[in-house]
Amino acid sequence: MDLFLHNSMTRRRELFVPLDPAHVRIYVCGPTVYDLAHLGNARPVVVFDTLVRLLRRLFPRVTYVRNITDVDDKIIARAAETDEPIASLTARTAHDFHEDMAALGALAPDIEPRATLHIAEMIALIERLIAKGNAYVAKGPEGEHVLFSVASFPAYGRLSGRSREDMIAGARVEIAPYKRDPADFVLWKPSGPDQPGWESPWGRGRPGWHIECSAMSWRHLGSDFDIHGGGSDLLFPHHENEIAQSRCAFPGSHFVRVWLHNGMLRVNGEKMAKSLGNFFTVRDVLAAAPGEAVRFLLLKTHYRSELDFSFAALAEARKELDRFYRALARNPDRPERPIPAPVMAALADDLNTPAAIASLHALADQALAGDAEAAAGLAAAGPVLGLLGADPEAWFQGGVQADAPAIEAAIAERRAARAARDFARADKIRADLAAQGILLEDGPAGTTWRRAS
């Protein structure tokens, strides 16, 4: 099956042809680990996890690299603010990030490089850029800086499509006197005694943010690879700068063949911001619904479109998943079958998850009417979206306030009351459980329970 993706570089939908049909290589910008992940951070993780799941069904081998930025001015500032060692802060927040993304059903990347373990590669790239005339050393008040010369790369700005003036304003660049051009950006900067730093040809210092991803992608995927992904907020300046560094360091390389960017997330129609009181971490949202419902909501909107989050929309997403799981529960004996063609066709059309979900609903319609073949198709389609991996009974019993042993004890008591023809007592037990969000269902095999939708 052919795969078509919208390339941010060319601004058009293109047939995806990997450099090596036997091995697809993809790099996605990961988190800067200084705080809990928020809902906006979760969207690219879910989007590119879904893409990788699809790629693994279309190609024999996929290498998925997603980095961790563990040296950054935000990290330094947070550590100073909380009086916590940087190593402790980054280890803790990286662990929290992994837990939260796992709760959303995201698989771990094949390789997860950390910036602090790739300083040698960064220094090597910077030395190449200086030798080729694309970077220069400048003396600043704190010590020697190394800056990339934007004028040395005529294609700068092609990805973002911005004018030079717009780029300078959009990047909020520092107009430092040691820069040859206001648009030039930092590759290496000096570190003070209370800041993390590494020895280099330019003195003790630390890398600029942009060189980190160039170095890590080069180390693990080579100078040319297939797909680079991230949020649209990274398109400029981060990805624009990556292109300039990497293509100048390796003349003749394309660096990346296909650039993919997911749209931003809003909350109730507004930009998410702590000042507006609509800022939610992934853990805030997981307290309100299972991780699978959060993932499903993130996939209901096409990845390139802006997504508007609300808790009402999250509740609706959970109800839709209830419907799918009810269809599976209705057909416990399902034949094995491949992923239905309409689902694969939708995903192969620039990862059109809304169309794929519409196909799931069509399958659920048939499965709820007792069509075991449609239920099998629903079950087969779920994993490529990272959905429907739970046992239906466990799904319906998840997230209730009372614990399972207490519920089972109440069911046993109700069964005894019914056997004694004490129907008033049996009805009260059912009503008490319903008040706790637990619904009983009597059937030929006995009484089962589930949480209320």
C-alpha positions in Angstrom: 0.0 0.0 0.0 1.3 3.4 -0.9 1.8 6.0 1.9 1.2 9.7 1.3 2.4 12.3 3.7 2.2 16.1 3.7 5.8 17.4 3.6 6.1 20.7 5.4 9.1 21.6 3.3 7.3 21.4 0.0 3.9 22.2 1.4 2.2 19.4 -0.5 1.1 15.8 -0.1 3.7 13.4 -1.5 4.2 9.7 -2.0 6.5 8.5 0.7 9.6 6.8 -0.7 12.2 5.9 1.9 15.9 6.2 1.2 16.1 2.5 2.0 12.8 0.5 1.5 14.1 -2.1 3.9 14.8 0.4 6.7 12.7 3.6 7.5 14.4 6.1 9.9 12.5 8.7 11.8 13.5 11.3 14.3 11.1 13.3 16.5 12.0 16.1 18.9 11.4 15.0 22.5 10.9 16.7 25.8 13.0 19.2 27.7 12.8 17.6 31.1 12.3 20.3 33.7 8.6 19.9 34.5 5.6 17.6 34.1 4.4 17.1 30.5 1.4 19.1 29.6 -1.4 18.2 27.2 0.3 20.0 24.3 3.4 17.9 24.8 1.4 14.8 24.6 0.0 15.5 21.1 3.1 14.9 19.1 4.0 11.8 21.1 0.6 10.3 20.3 0.7 11.5 16.6 4.2 10.1 15.9 3.6 6.9 17.9 0.6 6.3 15.6 2.7 7.0 12.5 5.4 4.6 13.6 2.8 1.9 14.3 1.6 2.4 10.7 5.1 2.4 9.2 5.9 -0.9 11.0 3.0 -2.4 9.1 4.2 -1.1 5.7 8.0 -1.6 5.9 10.2 -4.4 7.2 12.2 -2.3 9.6 11.7 1.1 11.3 14.1 2.9 13.6 12.3 5.5 15.7 14.5 8.0 17.6 13.1 10.5 20.1 15.5 12.6 22.1 15.5 14.0 25.6 16.9 17.5 26.1 18.6 17.4 29.5 20.7 20.5 29.3 18.9 23.8 28.6 18.5 27.2 30.2 15.0 26.3 31.4 16.4 23.3 33.3 19.1 25.5 34.8 16.6 28.1 35.9 14.2 25.5 37.4 17.0 23.7 39.3 18.0 27.1 40.8 14.4 27.9 41.6 13.8 24.6 43.4 17.3 24.2 44.8 17.4 20.7 43.3 20.5 19.2 41.6 20.1 19.3 37.8 20.8 15.6 37.5 18.1 14.8 40.0 15.6 17.2 38.3 16.1 15.8 34.9 16.1 12.2 36.0 12.8 12.7 37.9 11.0 14.6 35.2 12.2 12.2 32.5 10.8 9.3 34.6 7.5 11.2 35.0 7.4 11.8 31.2 7.8 8.1 30.5 5.1 7.2 32.9 2.6 9.7 31.5 3.3 8.7 27.8 2.9 5.0 28.7 -0.4 5.8 30.2 -1.4 7.3 26.8 -0.5 4.0 25.1 2.7 5.4 23.5 5.4 2.8 22.8 8.9 3.6 23.8 11.1 4.8 20.9 13.8 2.4 19.6 16.5 4.9 20.7 16.1 7.7 23.2 19.4 9.7 23.2 20.1 12.3 25.9 21.8 15.6 24.9 24.3 15.4 27.8 25.6 12.1 26.4 26.3 13.5 22.9 28.5 16.5 23.7 31.4 15.0 21.7 29.2 14.8 18.6 28.0 18.4 19.1 31.6 19.6 19.3 32.6 17.6 16.2 29.7 19.2 14.2 30.6 22.7 15.4 34.2 22.1 14.4 33.1 21.1 10.9 30.9 24.2 10.6 33.8 26.5 11.6 36.2 24.7 9.2 33.7 25.2 6.3 33.1 28.9 7.1 29.5 28.4 8.2 30.3 29.3 11.9 32.6 31.6 13.7 34.0 32.2 17.2 33.1 35.5 18.8 34.4 37.0 22.1 31.6 37.9 24.4 31.6 39.3 28.0 31.4 35.8 29.5 33.8 34.1 27.2 33.9 32.7 23.7 30.7 31.9 21.8 30.4 30.0 18.6 27.6 31.2 16.2 26.2 29.9 13.0 26.4 32.4 10.1 22.9 32.5 8.6 24.2 34.4 5.6 26.4 31.4 4.7 23.4 29.2 4.0 21.3 30.8 1.2 18.4 28.3 1.6 17.8 29.5 5.2 14.1 30.2 5.7 12.8 27.8 3.1 11.1 25.5 5.6 9.2 28.3 7.4 8.8 30.5 4.3 9.6 33.6 6.4 11.4 36.7 5.3 14.7 37.5 7.1 13.0 40.3 9.1 10.2 38.0 10.2 12.6 35.4 11.2 14.6 37.7 13.4 11.4 39.0 15.1 9.8 35.5 15.3 12.9 34.0 17.0 13.1 36.8 19.5 16.9 36.7 18.9 19.4 38.3 21.1 20.9 41.3 19.4 24.4 40.8 20.8 27.3 43.0 19.8 29.5 40.0 19.1 27.2 38.7 16.4 28.1 39.5 12.8 24.4 39.4 11.9 21.3 39.6 14.2 19.9 36.4 12.7 23.0 34.4 13.7 22.3 31.8 16.4 24.3 30.2 19.1 26.0 26.8 18.7 28.1 26.9 21.8 28.2 29.4 24.8 30.3 29.8 27.9 29.1 28.4 31.2 29.6 30.1 34.6 31.0 28.2 37.6 27.4 27.4 38.8 26.2 26.2 35.4 26.7 22.8 33.7 29.5 22.8 31.3 32.0 20.8 29.3 35.5 21.4 28.1 35.7 22.4 24.4 38.1 24.1 22.0 36.3 27.3 23.0 36.6 26.9 26.7 34.2 25.5 29.2 30.7 25.8 28.0 27.5 24.1 26.8 25.7 23.7 23.5 22.9 25.8 22.1 19.6 24.0 21.8 19.5 23.5 18.0 22.8 21.8 17.6 21.7 19.1 20.1 19.1 17.6 17.7 21.4 17.8 14.7 24.1 15.9 16.6 21.8 13.2 18.0 20.0 12.5 14.7 23.4 12.3 12.9 24.8 9.9 15.5 21.8 7.5 15.4 20.4 7.9 11.9 23.2 9.3 9.8 23.5 12.5 7.8 20.4 11.7 5.6 17.3 10.1 6.9 13.6 9.8 6.0 11.3 11.7 8.4 11.7 14.4 11.0 8.7 15.2 13.1 7.6 17.7 15.8 5.0 20.3 16.7 4.4 23.2 14.4 5.8 25.5 17.1 9.3 23.9 16.4 9.2 24.6 12.7 10.9 28.0 13.3 13.5 28.5 14.6 14.4 25.0 15.8 13.9 23.0 12.7 15.0 25.7 10.4 18.3 25.9 12.3 18.7 22.1 12.3 18.5 22.1 8.5 21.1 24.9 8.2 23.6 23.2 10.6 23.2 19.7 9.3 23.3 20.5 5.6 26.3 22.8 6.0 28.1 20.2 8.1 27.5 17.6 5.4 27.5 19.3 2.0 25.4 17.5 -0.6 23.2 15.9 2.0 19.4 16.5 2.2 19.4 15.9 5.9 15.7 15.1 6.1 13.5 13.9 3.2 10.1 14.6 4.8 9.2 17.1 7.5 6.0 16.5 9.4 4.4 18.9 11.9 1.4 18.5 14.1 -1.0 21.4 14.8 -1.2 23.1 18.1 -3.6 22.5 21.0 -6.1 24.9 22.4 -8.3 24.6 25.4 -12.0 25.6 25.1 -11.0 27.7 22.1 -8.2 29.6 23.8 -4.4 29.2 23.9 -3.4 27.0 26.8 -1.8 29.2 29.5 -1.4 29.2 33.2 -2.5 32.8 33.4 -5.9 31.8 31.8 -6.4 29.0 34.3 -6.7 26.5 31.4 -3.3 24.9 31.6 -3.5 21.1 32.1 -0.7 18.6 32.6 -1.2 15.1 31.3 -1.7 14.0 34.9 -4.4 16.5 35.4 -6.3 15.0 32.5 -5.6 11.4 33.4 -7.3 12.1 36.7 -10.5 12.7 34.8 -10.4 9.8 32.2 -8.4 6.7 31.3 -5.3 7.3 29.2 -6.9 5.5 26.2 -9.7 8.0 26.2 -7.2 10.9 26.2 -5.3 9.2 23.3 -8.6 8.7 21.4 -9.5 12.4 21.8 -6.1 13.4 20.4 -6.6 11.2 17.4 -10.1 12.4 16.6 -8.6 15.5 15.0 -6.3 15.3 12.0 -2.7 15.8 13.1 -2.1 18.8 11.0 -5.2 20.7 12.3 -5.5 22.7 15.5 -7.0 20.6 18.3 -9.5 22.2 20.7 -9.5 20.3 24.1 -12.4 20.4 26.6 -13.4 18.0 29.3 -16.8 17.6 27.6 -15.0 16.4 24.5 -13.0 14.0 26.6 -16.1 12.6 28.2 -17.6 12.1 24.7 -14.4 10.3 23.6 -14.7 7.9 26.5 -18.3 7.2 25.5 -17.2 6.4 21.9 -14.6 4.0 23.3 -17.3 2.4 25.5 -19.3 1.8 22.3 -16.3 0.1 20.6 -15.6 -2.1 23.6 -19.3 -3.0 23.9 -19.2 -4.2 20.3 -16.2 -6.4 21.1 -17.9 -7.7 24.2 -21.0 -8.5 22.1 -18.8 -10.8 20.0 -16.3 -12.7 22.2 -15.7 -15.4 19.6 -14.1 -13.4 16.7 -12.2 -14.9 13.7 -8.7 -13.7 13.0 -8.6 -11.1 10.2 -6.3 -8.4 8.8 -6.7 -4.7 9.4 -9.8 -3.7 7.3 -8.8 -1.9 4.1 -10.7 1.3 4.7 -8.8 1.8 8.0 -5.4 1.3 6.3 -6.4 3.5 3.4 -7.4 6.3 5.7 -4.1 6.1 7.6 -2.0 5.8 4.5 -3.6 9.1 3.3 -1.5 11.5 5.4 -2.4 9.7 8.7 -6.1 10.6 8.4 -7.1 9.3 11.9 -10.6 10.9 11.8 -11.4 8.9 8.7 -10.0 5.8 10.3 -12.1 6.3 13.4 -15.2 6.8 11.2 -14.4 3.3 9.7 -14.2 1.9 13.3 -17.7 3.3 14.0 -19.0 1.6 10.9 -17.5 -1.7 12.0 -19.0 -1.2 15.5 -22.5 -0.7 14.0 -22.2 -4.1 12.4 -20.6 -5.7 15.4 -23.3 -4.5 17.8 -25.8 -6.2 15.5 -24.0 -9.4 16.0 -21.6 -9.5 13.1 -18.5 -11.3 14.5 -16.5 -10.6 11.3 -17.0 -6.8 11.8 -16.0 -7.2 15.4 -12.8 -9.0 14.3 -12.1 -6.1 12.0 -12.6 -3.7 14.8 -10.2 -5.6 17.1 -7.6 -5.9 14.3 -7.7 -2.2 13.6 -7.3 -1.0 17.1 -3.6 -1.7 17.6 -2.4 0.4 14.6 -4.1 3.3 16.4 -2.9 2.3 19.8 -6.5 1.6 20.8 -8.7 -1.3 22.0 -6.0 -3.3 23.6 -7.8 -3.8 26.9 -10.1 -6.7 27.7 -13.7 -5.3 27.4 -14.7 -6.4 30.9 -11.6 -4.7 32.3 -12.3 -1.6 30.3 -15.9 -1.3 31.7 -14.7 -2.1 35.2 -11.9 0.5 35.2 -12.0 3.9 37.0 -14.8 3.1 39.5 -14.7 4.5 43.0 -15.3 1.3 44.9 -12.8 -1.6 44.6 -13.5 -4.9 42.9 -13.7 -7.2 45.9 -16.3 -4.9 47.5 -18.4 -5.0 44.4 -18.1 -8.7 44.1 -19.2 -9.1 47.7 -22.2 -6.8 47.0 -23.2 -9.0 44.0 -22.9 -12.1 46.1 -25.2 -10.5 48.8 -27.7 -9.5 46.1 -27.6 -13.1 44.7 -28.4 -14.5 48.2 -31.2 -11.9 48.7 -32.8 -12.9 45.4 -32.5 -16.6 46.3 -34.3 -15.8 49.5 -36.9 -13.8 47.5 -35.9 -10.6 49.3 -36.3 -8.6 46.2 -36.5 -5.3 48.1 -33.0 -5.9 49.5 -31.7 -7.0 46.1 -33.0 -3.9 44.4 -31.5 -1.7 47.1 -28.0 -3.3 46.5 -28.4 -2.6 42.8 -29.4 1.0 43.5 -26.5 1.6 45.9 -24.0 0.3 43.4 -25.6 2.5 40.6 -25.1 5.5 42.9 -21.4 4.6 43.0 -21.3 4.5 39.2 -21.5 0.7 38.9 -24.1 -0.9 36.8 -25.1 -4.6 37.1 -26.0 -6.7 34.1 -27.8 -10.0 34.7 -27.4 -12.7 32.0 -27.4 -16.5 31.5 -23.9 -16.8 32.9 -24.7 -14.7 36.0 -24.3 -11.1 37.0 -21.5 -8.9 35.6 -20.7 -5.3 36.4 -19.3 -2.3 34.6 -18.8 1.4 35.4 -21.5 3.8 34.1 -20.6 5.5 30.8 
